[in-house]
Each structure stands twice: as C-alpha cells, then as structure tokens.
Amino acid sequence: MLTEEQNKRLTQVSLGTPMGELLRRYWHPVAAVEELEERPTRPVRIFGEDLVLFKCGEDAYGLIDRYCAHRLTDLAYGLVEDCTLRCPRHGWAYSDTGVCVDQPMEEEMVEVSLNAYKATAKAGMVWVYLGKEPAPLVPDWEPFAWQEGGLVQVVLSVLHCNWLQCQENTMDGIDMELFTAAFEEAMRTGRPPPLPEAEFAYDEFEHGYLVRNTSESNVTKTSIWPNALFAGETRSCRLEWRVPMDDETTLVLTWFLDRPAGDAKVELPEKTPFWYAETRDDKGEAIKSHRLNQKFAVWLNQTPIVDRTKEVLMEGDEGVVIFRDKLFNQIQLIEDGGDPKGLLYDPGQNQRLYLPFTAPVTIAPSADSDEPPSLEFPWLAGQPEEIAEAYRRVAQTWHELPPEA
C-alpha cells in the first residue's frame, strides 16, 4: 500500500505537481485529425488546464489558453484566420504562440500573451506537448506503418476517474478482458470459468514493459511508458493512451487497426474515421457490452481517485508495484534535473519503433459452439453504422479464408 502523500504524488497532475511535471515531458494524443477538419477549433482539457486547439494550416496546429485575455470569452468558438484565432466577442486575435496580434476598436495595442504549447499531427491523431524545451519527437510506433489497406479508427472516451487506475491495469498479468471473457463463457456453458494457471514476468525495455506469461513464453501486452498500452499484431491491433484531463478525469484515446486477409481489397473510408465511445447508458450505469467497456466499468465503479492506503497487495500485484516504483524513480530523476525514460530526440532512432506481437487475451468459444463467427466490432460501444459496416467488410475477409489458411 501507499501512504496518502505517495498516492497524491502519483495521482495529482496539475502544473507544478510531481506527476504533472513528469507527464508534461511526453507528447499526448488528444484529438483526431479529422475533428479539426470538420471544425477548426476544439476545446482541450489536459493536466488541469483549459486550452483550445485550432488548425492553422496544412498539418499545422495551435494550442493556447482557452479564454481571451480581454473579457475571458471562450476562444473555442473563435474564428481561425491563417494561423491566428480571433475572439468571437471583440475580435482580439492570437497567434499560435499565444501573442495577441490584433485588438480592433482599440486606439493603442497593449501587450498581451496567453500560454501556448506545441501541437502536431501523426497517424490520424493530434498530439500536444506541454513540457520544457527542447521538445522530444513524437514516437513513430511500428503499427503506424502497417495501416496501408487497413481500417484505422481513432476512438475517444472520457472517463470520470484518475489516469493511474487505468494505466496500472497495463501491468496486471491477467487482464480484465480475459476474466470477463472467461465468465461469459461459463455463463453460456454452465461450467466453471476456464481460467488458466499462469505466472508472469515484467521485462523492462527502453519504451516500457513487456508483460510475459512465463508458462507459455509469450507477451500478453506491452505497457508503453508512461501512459499507454499496445496489444495485437499486424492483422489487428490497438494502441491506448490514458491522458489525464485533470485529477479525476481521463481521456482514453484508442487507435485501432484492422487489416483484411491476404490480398483482399475492401472498400474503406478515404479519411481516418473518429468517434466518441459511449461509457454509460441512459440510466447512468457503466456499459459492459464490449471488451474495453468492461474494463472501463471497473474503473468507473471505483472512486474517482482510489485510496491506495487501504489496499491489500499480493504476490500477483508484482507488476503494479514495479510500475509505481518506476514512477517514483522518474519523478525523483526530474526533480534532480535529469531526463525521464524513453524520450526521443534523434530522428534516425525514431523510425518504426518495435512493439512485440501479443498473444490473444480473450478465451475463444468452446469447440462445440454452433454460434456463427461475429463480424461486429467487439471493443467499444457506440460505433457509427458507416464505420461498423467497413469493419464488417474487413472481418468478413478472414471468415472467408479456406480452413488450411
């Protein structure tokens, strides 16, 4: 268990807090590129700061304080002109560096600046950086190079819980997905859930930890430092980022890739689709119909910030302890003036960063099942129908393969 002070050290993320300063040293995806194509401004809340993201050119973005310095009007409703954002109330205009460059109807300009941060696009997502200079590079994860001919989706979910209870799950050996699938199978068959006996090891590498099932000698998932996860392989995979909006709210942004079988050609959206996943139903209950929703439900049904002073940790929580110890270590490193783990500055070393394929984390239906294979997206609720249809077309190519394939 942790002390109250230790728990605060890991969960508080605002400017000047130990964890806030650590997380600000990394790039974080906060929006889909296509969101800014549909509307060039978007409010962003990250690390307790209210900001506005705006598109100011081809693959160029600004990120500044959300409220105009004049009368605190919301700039998320402002007008984008080239690379400036004009306030909808009195027309004050701000550059992407936060400097007020125009104050119409005023006889003399006064010097005014808003906080401004870096923003850029990669893999269909808009990434932001709020840390010290020089800024590192946005990691070029190898899955980004697999997307040609495949269906990519950028899915956003807002959870009322602290980022840490989401990210700690990446260091649990037995994932909640496996438990959920096992219990679902038990309910269907009336037999005890087929949970495996397994031991896990946690191998640190430059960009995080490999969670390995030592009894089967395979990687079950990759915990990407400091707040992401990778699971899957070239056919189907996902990257999840758990981005703190504030101490009690987390944006989970998930990048999905699904590729058709073999040389199959499938009609796909011309642009990378995005959508917001539902997390609660109309009664306010956490949705549990899809795999990631089932994980979300666990976190949503906890308190917004878990009181880790009351935990009873066991041997099976080794990965969680390793992760927490690393966070404390990296916080201290920053406080001593050092650079934290995994920052990339050399473009030559930031090319197709390797992430190992993972073993399946769900339990397949029993062999005597007469249910047809599902073509429905299993991960998150609320997928728009046009994207769901594209996913079905991709999934169908795998079900049409001959048995020997």
C-alpha positions in Angstrom: 0.0 0.0 0.0 1.0 3.6 -0.3 0.9 6.5 2.1 -1.6 9.3 1.5 1.2 11.6 0.4 2.6 8.9 -2.0 -0.8 8.4 -3.5 -1.1 12.2 -4.1 2.3 12.2 -5.7 1.2 9.7 -8.3 -2.3 10.9 -9.0 -2.2 14.7 -8.9 -1.4 16.1 -12.4 -1.7 19.9 -12.4 1.1 22.3 -13.2 3.9 22.0 -10.6 2.9 18.7 -9.1 5.5 15.9 -9.3 3.4 13.7 -11.7 2.2 16.6 -13.7 5.8 17.6 -14.4 6.7 14.1 -15.4 3.8 13.6 -17.8 4.4 17.0 -19.4 7.7 15.7 -20.7 5.9 13.5 -23.2 3.6 14.0 -26.2 0.0 13.0 -25.8 -2.7 12.5 -28.4 -5.8 14.5 -27.6 -7.9 14.6 -30.8 -8.4 13.1 -34.2 -7.1 15.0 -37.2 -10.5 14.7 -38.8 -12.1 16.5 -35.9 -10.2 19.7 -36.8 -11.1 19.2 -40.5 -14.8 19.2 -39.6 -14.4 22.2 -37.3 -11.1 24.0 -37.0 -11.3 24.7 -33.2 -11.7 22.2 -30.3 -11.5 22.7 -26.6 -8.9 20.6 -24.8 -8.6 20.0 -21.1 -5.3 18.4 -20.1 -3.4 18.3 -16.8 -6.0 20.6 -15.3 -5.5 23.3 -18.0 -8.3 24.5 -20.2 -6.9 25.1 -23.7 -8.2 25.5 -27.3 -6.7 23.5 -30.2 -7.0 25.1 -33.6 -5.9 24.1 -37.1 -3.8 26.9 -38.7 -2.5 25.4 -41.9 -1.7 22.1 -43.6 -0.8 19.8 -40.7 -0.2 22.8 -38.5 -1.9 23.5 -35.2 -2.0 26.0 -32.4 -2.7 25.2 -28.7 -3.3 28.2 -26.4 -5.3 29.2 -23.4 -9.0 28.7 -23.9 -10.2 32.1 -22.7 -9.5 35.5 -24.2 -7.4 37.8 -22.0 -9.8 40.7 -22.7 -13.1 39.6 -21.2 -12.5 35.8 -20.8 -14.6 34.8 -23.8 -14.4 31.2 -24.9 -11.9 31.1 -27.8 -13.2 27.6 -28.8 -15.9 29.5 -30.6 -13.5 31.8 -32.3 -12.7 32.4 -35.9 -9.5 30.9 -37.4 -7.7 33.2 -39.8 -4.5 31.8 -41.3 -2.5 31.0 -38.1 -4.4 33.2 -35.7 -7.5 32.7 -33.6 -9.9 35.6 -33.3 -12.2 36.0 -30.3 -15.9 36.0 -31.2 -16.7 38.8 -28.8 -14.5 41.8 -29.5 -12.2 40.4 -32.2 -8.9 40.2 -30.3 -6.7 37.8 -32.4 -4.0 35.4 -31.0 -1.2 33.7 -32.9 -0.2 30.1 -32.4 2.5 31.4 -30.0 -0.3 33.0 -27.8 0.7 36.6 -28.6 -2.3 38.9 -29.1 -1.6 40.4 -32.6 -4.7 42.5 -33.1 -7.1 44.5 -30.9 -9.6 46.1 -33.1 -11.5 49.1 -31.9 -8.7 50.0 -29.5 -6.7 53.2 -30.1 -3.5 51.6 -28.8 -2.4 47.9 -28.6 -1.4 46.6 -25.2 1.0 43.7 -24.9 -1.0 40.5 -24.0 0.0 36.9 -24.3 -1.7 33.6 -23.5 0.0 30.4 -22.6 0.9 28.5 -25.8 2.0 24.9 -26.3 3.1 22.7 -29.2 0.7 20.6 -31.3 1.3 18.3 -34.3 -0.3 15.5 -36.3 0.7 11.9 -36.6 -1.2 8.7 -37.6 -4.5 10.4 -37.8 -4.2 12.0 -34.3 -3.3 15.4 -33.0 -0.6 15.3 -30.3 0.3 18.0 -27.8 3.3 18.8 -25.7 3.2 21.0 -22.6 6.7 20.4 -21.2 10.1 22.0 -21.2 12.2 22.7 -24.3 13.7 21.1 -26.3 10.6 19.0 -27.0 11.3 15.3 -27.9 9.9 13.7 -31.0 6.5 12.1 -31.2 7.3 8.3 -31.2 7.0 6.6 -34.5 5.5 3.3 -33.4 5.8 0.5 -35.9 2.0 -0.2 -36.1 1.7 3.2 -37.8 3.5 1.8 -40.8 1.0 -1.2 -41.1 -2.1 0.9 -41.9 -2.0 0.9 -45.7 -5.0 -1.0 -46.9 -6.4 -1.4 -43.4 -9.2 0.2 -41.4 -7.9 2.7 -38.9 -10.2 4.2 -36.2 -9.5 6.9 -33.7 -11.9 6.4 -30.7 -12.2 8.8 -27.8 -13.7 8.0 -24.4 -13.9 10.3 -21.4 -13.8 8.5 -18.0 -14.6 10.0 -14.6 -11.5 8.5 -12.9 -7.9 9.2 -12.3 -5.4 8.2 -15.0 -3.4 5.9 -12.7 -6.1 3.3 -12.1 -6.4 2.9 -15.9 -2.6 2.7 -16.6 -1.9 0.4 -13.7 -4.0 -2.2 -15.4 -1.4 -2.5 -18.1 0.9 -4.1 -15.6 -1.6 -6.7 -14.4 -0.6 -10.1 -15.7 -4.1 -11.4 -16.0 -6.0 -8.8 -17.9 -9.6 -8.0 -17.1 -10.6 -8.9 -20.7 -9.6 -12.5 -20.0 -11.6 -12.7 -16.8 -14.6 -11.2 -18.4 -14.5 -13.5 -21.4 -14.0 -16.5 -19.1 -17.0 -15.7 -17.0 -19.1 -15.0 -20.1 -18.2 -18.5 -21.4 -19.0 -20.0 -18.0 -22.5 -18.4 -18.1 -23.0 -19.8 -21.6 -21.9 -23.3 -20.9 -22.9 -23.7 -17.2 -19.3 -24.9 -16.5 -16.7 -23.2 -14.2 -14.8 -20.4 -15.9 -11.7 -21.8 -17.7 -9.1 -19.5 -16.2 -5.5 -20.6 -16.9 -2.8 -21.1 -14.3 -0.1 -18.7 -15.2 2.9 -16.9 -13.9 4.0 -13.6 -15.3 7.3 -11.7 -15.7 7.8 -8.0 -16.4 10.7 -7.2 -18.7 11.6 -3.5 -18.9 12.8 -2.2 -22.2 13.5 1.3 -23.5 9.9 2.3 -24.0 8.1 0.4 -21.2 7.5 -3.1 -20.0 6.7 -6.4 -21.7 4.2 -8.4 -19.7 5.1 -12.1 -20.3 3.3 -15.3 -19.5 6.2 -17.4 -18.4 4.3 -20.7 -18.6 3.6 -20.1 -22.3 6.7 -17.9 -23.2 4.7 -15.2 -24.9 4.0 -11.5 -24.4 0.4 -10.8 -23.3 0.6 -7.0 -23.7 3.1 -4.1 -23.8 2.9 -1.3 -21.2 4.2 1.7 -23.0 5.8 4.3 -20.8 4.3 6.3 -19.2 0.6 6.1 -20.1 -0.1 3.8 -23.0 -0.6 0.2 -24.0 -0.2 -2.0 -27.1 -1.8 -5.3 -27.8 -2.2 -7.3 -31.0 -0.3 -7.9 -34.2 -0.3 -6.9 -37.9 -3.7 -8.3 -38.6 -5.5 -6.5 -35.8 -4.0 -4.3 -33.0 -4.7 -1.3 -30.8 -2.8 1.4 -29.0 -4.4 3.0 -26.0 -3.4 6.3 -24.3 -4.7 7.3 -20.9 -4.3 11.1 -20.9 -5.1 12.9 -17.7 -7.6 15.8 -18.2 -7.4 16.6 -14.5 -7.0 14.6 -11.3 -10.5 13.0 -11.6 -11.0 12.8 -15.4 -9.1 10.8 -18.1 -9.3 10.8 -21.8 -8.8 7.3 -23.2 -7.8 7.7 -26.9 -7.6 4.3 -28.7 -6.0 3.8 -32.2 -7.4 0.7 -33.8 -6.0 -1.0 -36.9 -7.8 -4.0 -38.7 -6.4 -5.3 -41.9 -8.2 -7.5 -44.5 -6.9 -11.1 -45.1 -4.3 -11.7 -47.7 -4.7 -9.7 -50.9 -8.3 -9.0 -50.3 -9.4 -5.5 -51.4 -12.0 -3.8 -49.2 -13.8 -0.5 -49.6 -12.6 1.7 -46.7 -13.2 5.3 -45.7 -11.0 7.8 -47.5 -10.1 9.6 -44.3 -9.3 8.2 -40.9 -12.7 8.0 -39.1 -13.1 9.0 -35.5 -15.9 8.7 -33.0 -16.7 9.0 -29.3 -17.4 5.8 -27.5 -20.3 5.5 -25.0 -19.3 4.7 -21.4 -22.6 4.9 -19.6 -26.2 4.1 -20.6 -29.2 6.3 -20.3 -29.6 5.2 -16.6 -26.1 6.3 -15.8 -24.8 2.7 -15.4 -21.4 1.8 -16.8 -21.8 0.0 -20.1 -20.4 -3.6 -20.1 -21.4 -4.8 -23.6 -18.0 -4.5 -25.2 -14.5 -5.6 -24.1 -13.0 -2.3 -23.3 -16.2 -1.0 -21.8 -15.9 -3.9 -19.3 -12.6 -2.6 -18.2 -13.9 1.0 -18.1 -16.8 -0.2 -15.9 -14.3 -1.4 -13.3 -12.5 1.9 -13.1 -15.8 3.9 -13.3 -17.2 2.0 -10.4 -14.3 2.8 -8.2 -13.9 6.1 -6.5 -12.5 8.8 -8.9 -9.2 8.6 -7.1 -8.5 5.2 -5.5 -7.4 5.4 -1.9 -4.3 3.2 -2.1 -3.6 3.5 1.6 -6.3 0.8 2.1 -5.0 -1.7 -0.4 -4.0 -5.3 0.4 -1.4 -6.1 -2.3 -0.5 -9.7 -3.0 2.2 -11.5 -4.9 0.2 -11.3 -8.1 0.4 -7.5 -8.0 4.2 -7.5 -8.7 3.7 -5.6 -12.0 1.7 -2.8 -10.3 4.4 -2.4 -7.7 7.2 -2.3 -10.3 5.3 0.4 -12.2 4.7 2.5 -9.1 8.3 2.2 -8.1 9.4 3.4 -11.6 7.1 6.4 -11.4 8.6 7.4 -8.1 12.1 6.9 -9.5 11.4 9.0 -12.6 9.8 11.8 -10.6 12.9 12.0 -8.4 15.1 12.0 -11.6 13.2 15.0 -12.9 13.4 16.8 -9.6 17.2 16.2 -9.7 17.4 17.8 -13.1 17.6 14.7 -15.3 15.6 13.5 -18.3 13.0 10.8 -17.8 12.7 7.4 -19.5 12.0 6.9 -23.2 12.4 10.5 -24.7 13.5 10.5 -28.3 15.5 13.3 -29.9 17.3 11.7 -32.8 15.1 11.2 -35.9 17.4 8.3 -37.0 16.4 6.4 -33.9 12.7 7.2 -34.2 11.7 5.0 -37.1 9.2 2.2 -36.8 9.8 1.6 -33.1 9.3 -2.1 -32.4 6.4 -3.4 -30.3 6.2 -7.2 -29.9 3.2 -9.1 -31.1 1.0 -10.3 -28.2 -0.9 -13.5 -27.5 -4.7 -13.5 -27.6 -6.1 -12.1 -24.4 -9.6 -13.5 -24.8 -10.9 -17.0 -24.5 -12.5 -18.4 -27.6 -15.9 -20.1 -27.5 -15.7 -23.8 -27.0 -15.4 -26.1 -30.0 -18.9 -27.4 -29.7 -20.4 -23.8 -30.1 -22.8 -23.6 -33.0 -22.7 -19.8 -33.0 -21.6 -18.2 -36.2 -18.4 -16.0 -36.0 -19.2 -12.4 -35.2 -18.5 -9.7 -37.6 -19.3 -7.0 -35.1 -16.7 -4.6 -33.5 -16.0 -6.1 -30.1 -14.1 -3.4 -28.3 -16.3 -0.3 -27.6 -19.9 0.7 -27.7 -21.4 3.4 -29.9 -19.6 2.7 -33.2 -21.3 4.7 -36.0 -23.0 2.5 -38.6 -20.9 3.5 -41.6 -17.7 2.6 -39.7 -19.3 -0.6 -38.4 -20.1 -1.6 -42.0 -16.5 -1.0 -43.0 -15.3 -3.1 -40.1 -17.7 -6.0 -41.1 -16.2 -5.9 -44.6 -12.7 -6.3 -43.2 -13.7 -9.0 -40.8 -15.6 -11.0 -43.5 -12.4 -11.5 -45.4 -10.9 -13.5 -42.6 -14.0 -15.7 -42.2 -13.9 -16.4 -46.0 -10.5 -18.0 -45.8 -10.3 -21.8 -46.5 -9.6 -23.9 -43.4 -6.0 -24.6 -44.3 -5.2 -20.8 -44.5 
